Amino acid sequence: MASLSTIDMKLIDSLFGMYGGYVLNFSNKTFASFFSRDIGIDIYDDAYAIHGTSKGKRLWAFLEVGQSSAVTKALHALWEIREAERMERGDEEKIPQARARLSALVVKLGGRPLAADKSTEPTPEKPAGPSDAVLATLETEFMALTQMDEAPQQRGYAFERFLKRWFDTWGLDAHASFRTVGEQIDGSFQHTGATYLVEAKWHNKPADANMLHGFQGKLLERPDWTRGLYVSYGGFSGESFQAFTARRLIMMDGTDIYFALNRRLDLGRVIGAKARYHSEKRQPFAKVTDIFPR
């Protein structure tokens, strides 16, 4: 059983929420899923209802009655989720020495310390970015895709390969397409601490709501820090926006790609601006020409 003082509990509350009934941005469903998948605990067992039935009250009980090994594992995982969400929003840390204080608490309970904060280490001089020649080659490659006469499947594979090169050019650590049990993922990349899964469609017709729902279902089966980028060369139907509510995904069409390449825009900035626009406006498809006007 973990031995936590009043000061320890106050720190945990200030970092993740607890006494007010809420924990980070978890819903009841994702809170249960987090504890089941990542900690191996049924947080909705009656053993964790001694202070009440809200998410925060159940976390409070878990911290008091749980095994130290499970508590330190949970604190590590909660910190990683908190940091991923904070970086995604671009928020500054408001709690003094948050990482160091939580790390010391975890060590006191017998766990391993939190990973060092690389943002506080001296950073090497940032490269100037890809050369204009490299970006011009990518633009030419994309325009060549529009002229391909191959079968749709072959155009789709070529589109996926192009996207991976584009992501890698801007340092987004892209992975090629892969399969898991029962599903196909067209690729992934890293951006500000979040993993983005990619759905790439090279069709002239717009993507509809059913296609978007299918991709979102893949995201919702994964950890909460997973995001999605749906790339539809042919754009998105008006019906898709009326019949679909985007959660944790943003959208890009062929026109977006062209203007981002033609204007030599940093792809990381484009992804960040789209994500922020969706967070503020609840609109997952912000056109590049709107968020980066000349």
C-alpha positions as CSV (number, residue, x, y, z in Angstrom):
1,M,0.0,0.0,0.0
2,A,1.3,3.5,-1.0
3,S,2.1,5.8,1.9
4,L,1.2,9.4,0.8
5,S,1.2,12.5,3.0
6,T,-1.2,15.3,2.7
7,I,1.4,17.3,0.9
8,D,1.9,14.5,-1.6
9,M,-1.8,14.3,-2.3
10,K,-2.0,18.0,-2.7
11,L,0.7,17.9,-5.4
12,I,-1.1,15.1,-7.2
13,D,-4.3,17.0,-7.1
14,S,-2.6,20.2,-8.5
15,L,-1.0,18.2,-11.4
16,F,-3.9,15.9,-12.5
17,G,-7.0,17.0,-10.6
18,M,-8.7,14.8,-8.1
19,Y,-10.5,16.4,-5.2
20,G,-12.8,18.3,-7.5
21,G,-14.0,15.0,-9.1
22,Y,-12.2,15.3,-12.4
23,V,-8.9,13.9,-13.6
24,L,-7.1,15.6,-16.6
25,N,-9.5,15.4,-19.6
26,F,-10.7,11.9,-19.0
27,S,-14.3,10.9,-19.6
28,N,-15.7,8.0,-17.5
29,K,-15.1,5.6,-20.4
30,T,-11.5,6.7,-21.1
31,F,-10.7,6.8,-17.4
32,A,-11.8,3.2,-17.0
33,S,-9.9,2.2,-20.2
34,F,-6.7,4.0,-19.1
35,F,-6.6,2.1,-15.8
36,S,-7.6,-1.2,-17.3
37,R,-5.1,-1.1,-20.3
38,D,-2.2,0.8,-18.8
39,I,-2.3,-0.1,-15.1
40,G,-4.2,-3.4,-15.0
41,I,-6.7,-2.1,-12.5
42,D,-10.5,-2.0,-12.6
43,I,-10.9,1.5,-11.2
44,Y,-14.7,1.2,-11.1
45,D,-14.4,-1.7,-8.6
46,D,-16.3,-0.9,-5.4
47,A,-12.9,-0.9,-3.5
48,Y,-12.2,2.5,-5.1
49,A,-15.5,4.1,-4.2
50,I,-14.8,4.7,-0.5
51,H,-14.7,8.5,-1.0
52,G,-17.3,8.7,-3.8
53,T,-18.0,7.6,-7.3
54,S,-16.5,10.4,-9.4
55,K,-13.2,9.9,-11.3
56,G,-11.3,12.1,-8.9
57,K,-12.7,10.4,-5.8
58,R,-11.8,7.0,-7.3
59,L,-8.3,8.1,-8.0
60,W,-8.0,9.4,-4.4
61,A,-9.1,6.0,-3.1
62,F,-6.7,4.2,-5.4
63,L,-3.8,6.3,-4.2
64,E,-4.7,5.4,-0.6
65,V,-5.4,1.6,-0.9
66,G,-3.5,0.7,-4.1
67,Q,-0.2,-1.2,-4.1
68,S,2.9,1.1,-4.4
69,S,4.0,-0.5,-7.6
70,A,0.6,0.2,-9.3
71,V,0.5,3.7,-7.9
72,T,3.9,4.6,-9.2
73,K,3.0,3.1,-12.6
74,A,-0.2,5.2,-12.7
75,L,1.7,8.4,-11.7
76,H,4.2,7.8,-14.5
77,A,1.4,7.3,-17.1
78,L,-0.7,10.2,-15.9
79,W,2.4,12.5,-16.2
80,E,3.0,11.4,-19.7
81,I,-0.6,12.0,-20.7
82,R,-0.5,15.4,-19.0
83,E,2.7,16.4,-20.7
84,A,1.5,15.3,-24.2
85,E,-1.7,17.3,-23.8
86,R,0.1,20.3,-22.4
87,M,2.6,20.4,-25.3
88,E,-0.2,19.8,-27.8
89,R,-1.9,23.0,-26.5
90,G,1.4,24.9,-26.3
91,D,0.8,25.7,-22.6
92,E,3.6,26.7,-20.3
93,E,4.2,24.8,-17.0
94,K,2.4,26.7,-14.2
95,I,3.3,24.5,-11.3
96,P,6.8,25.2,-9.9
97,Q,9.3,22.3,-10.3
98,A,6.4,20.0,-11.3
99,R,8.5,17.3,-12.8
100,A,11.2,17.2,-10.1
101,R,8.6,17.2,-7.3
102,L,6.5,14.4,-8.8
103,S,9.7,12.4,-9.6
104,A,10.9,12.7,-6.0
105,L,7.5,11.4,-4.8
106,V,7.6,8.5,-7.2
107,V,11.1,7.6,-6.0
108,K,9.9,7.8,-2.4
109,L,7.3,5.2,-3.2
110,G,9.9,2.9,-4.7
111,G,9.4,3.7,-8.4
112,R,11.8,4.8,-11.0
113,P,12.2,8.6,-11.5
114,L,10.5,10.5,-14.3
115,A,12.5,10.9,-17.5
116,A,14.6,14.1,-17.6
117,D,13.0,17.1,-19.2
118,K,14.9,17.5,-22.4
119,S,13.5,21.0,-22.9
120,T,15.8,22.2,-20.0
121,E,18.9,20.8,-21.6
122,P,21.1,22.9,-23.8
123,T,19.7,22.6,-27.3
124,P,21.8,22.4,-30.4
125,E,21.5,25.1,-33.0
126,K,18.3,24.4,-35.0
127,P,19.0,23.4,-38.6
128,A,17.9,25.9,-41.1
129,G,15.4,23.4,-42.5
130,P,15.3,21.6,-45.8
131,S,16.8,23.4,-48.8
132,D,14.7,24.9,-51.5
133,A,15.9,22.3,-53.9
134,V,14.6,19.5,-51.7
135,L,11.2,21.2,-51.3
136,A,11.1,21.9,-55.0
137,T,11.6,18.2,-55.7
138,L,8.8,17.3,-53.3
139,E,6.5,19.8,-55.1
140,T,7.4,18.3,-58.5
141,E,6.8,14.8,-57.1
142,F,3.4,15.8,-55.9
143,M,2.4,17.4,-59.2
144,A,3.6,14.2,-61.0
145,L,1.2,12.2,-58.9
146,T,-1.7,14.1,-60.3
147,Q,-0.7,12.9,-63.8
148,M,-0.3,9.2,-62.9
149,D,-2.3,6.8,-65.1
150,E,-1.7,3.8,-62.9
151,A,-4.5,1.9,-61.2
152,P,-6.0,3.6,-58.1
153,Q,-4.3,1.2,-55.7
154,Q,-0.9,2.0,-57.2
155,R,-1.6,5.8,-57.0
156,G,-2.6,5.3,-53.4
157,Y,0.7,3.5,-52.6
158,A,2.7,6.3,-54.3
159,F,0.7,8.9,-52.4
160,E,1.6,7.2,-49.1
161,R,5.3,7.1,-50.0
162,F,5.2,10.8,-50.9
163,L,3.6,11.7,-47.6
164,K,6.2,9.8,-45.6
165,R,9.0,11.7,-47.5
166,W,7.3,15.0,-46.9
167,F,6.9,14.3,-43.1
168,D,10.5,13.1,-42.8
169,T,11.8,16.2,-44.7
170,W,10.4,18.3,-41.9
171,G,11.7,16.1,-39.1
172,L,8.4,14.5,-38.1
173,D,9.8,10.9,-37.8
174,A,7.4,9.3,-40.1
175,H,6.6,5.6,-40.2
176,A,5.4,3.8,-43.4
177,S,2.0,2.1,-43.6
178,F,1.5,-0.9,-41.3
179,R,-1.2,-3.4,-40.4
180,T,-2.5,-4.4,-37.0
181,V,-5.1,-7.1,-36.3
182,G,-8.1,-6.3,-38.5
183,E,-7.0,-2.9,-39.7
184,Q,-4.7,-1.0,-42.0
185,I,-2.9,2.3,-41.0
186,D,-1.5,4.4,-43.8
187,G,1.4,5.7,-41.7
188,S,2.2,7.8,-38.6
189,F,4.4,10.7,-37.5
190,Q,5.4,12.5,-34.3
191,H,4.5,16.1,-33.6
192,T,5.0,18.0,-30.3
193,G,4.9,14.8,-28.2
194,A,1.8,13.3,-29.8
195,T,1.7,10.4,-32.3
196,Y,-0.4,11.1,-35.3
197,L,-1.9,8.2,-37.4
198,V,-2.4,8.9,-41.0
199,E,-5.3,8.0,-43.3
200,A,-4.4,8.8,-47.0
201,K,-7.0,8.7,-49.7
202,W,-6.1,9.5,-53.4
203,H,-9.6,9.9,-54.8
204,N,-11.0,12.6,-56.9
205,K,-14.3,12.3,-55.1
206,P,-14.6,13.9,-51.6
207,A,-14.3,11.8,-48.5
208,D,-17.7,11.2,-46.8
209,A,-18.8,10.9,-43.2
210,N,-18.6,7.1,-43.2
211,M,-14.9,7.2,-44.2
212,L,-14.2,9.7,-41.4
213,H,-16.1,7.7,-38.9
214,G,-14.1,4.6,-39.8
215,F,-10.8,6.4,-39.2
216,Q,-11.9,8.0,-36.0
217,G,-12.9,4.6,-34.7
218,K,-9.3,3.5,-35.0
219,L,-8.1,6.5,-33.0
220,L,-10.6,6.1,-30.2
221,E,-9.3,2.5,-29.6
222,R,-5.9,3.9,-28.9
223,P,-4.4,6.0,-26.0
224,D,-5.8,9.5,-25.5
225,W,-2.5,11.1,-26.7
226,T,-3.0,9.6,-30.2
227,R,-4.1,12.0,-32.9
228,G,-5.1,11.6,-36.5
229,L,-4.5,13.3,-39.8
230,Y,-7.0,12.4,-42.6
231,V,-5.5,13.4,-46.0
232,S,-8.1,13.3,-48.8
233,Y,-6.8,14.5,-52.2
234,G,-10.3,15.1,-53.4
235,G,-11.4,17.0,-50.2
236,F,-14.4,16.4,-48.1
237,S,-18.1,16.4,-48.8
238,G,-20.4,19.0,-47.2
239,E,-22.4,16.1,-45.8
240,S,-19.3,14.8,-44.0
241,F,-19.1,17.9,-41.8
242,Q,-22.8,17.8,-40.9
243,A,-22.9,14.0,-40.1
244,F,-19.4,13.8,-38.4
245,T,-18.0,15.3,-35.2
246,A,-14.2,15.1,-35.3
247,R,-12.4,14.0,-32.1
248,R,-8.6,14.1,-32.0
249,L,-8.3,14.4,-35.8
250,I,-7.6,17.1,-38.3
251,M,-8.0,17.1,-42.1
252,M,-6.0,18.1,-45.2
253,D,-6.9,18.0,-48.9
254,G,-4.9,18.1,-52.1
255,T,-5.1,21.9,-52.3
256,D,-3.6,22.2,-48.8
257,I,-0.7,20.0,-49.9
258,Y,-0.1,22.1,-53.0
259,F,-0.1,25.4,-51.2
260,A,2.0,24.1,-48.3
261,L,4.6,22.9,-50.8
262,N,4.4,25.9,-53.2
263,R,4.8,28.4,-50.3
264,R,7.5,26.3,-48.7
265,L,5.6,26.1,-45.4
266,D,7.0,24.2,-42.5
267,L,4.8,21.1,-42.3
268,G,5.1,21.0,-38.5
269,R,3.7,24.6,-38.3
270,V,0.9,23.6,-40.6
271,I,-0.1,20.6,-38.4
272,G,0.2,22.7,-35.3
273,A,-2.0,25.5,-36.7
274,K,-4.6,23.1,-37.9
275,A,-4.7,21.4,-34.5
276,R,-5.0,24.7,-32.7
277,Y,-7.7,26.0,-35.1
278,H,-9.8,22.8,-34.4
279,S,-9.3,23.2,-30.6
280,E,-10.4,26.8,-30.7
281,K,-13.1,26.7,-33.5
282,R,-14.2,23.1,-33.4
283,Q,-13.4,22.9,-37.1
284,P,-11.1,20.1,-38.1
285,F,-10.6,21.3,-41.7
286,A,-8.8,24.6,-41.7
287,K,-7.6,25.5,-45.2
288,V,-3.9,26.3,-45.4
289,T,-4.7,29.5,-47.4
290,D,-6.9,30.6,-44.5
291,I,-4.5,30.0,-41.6
292,F,-1.4,31.1,-43.6
293,P,-2.7,34.0,-45.8
294,R,-0.1,35.8,-47.8
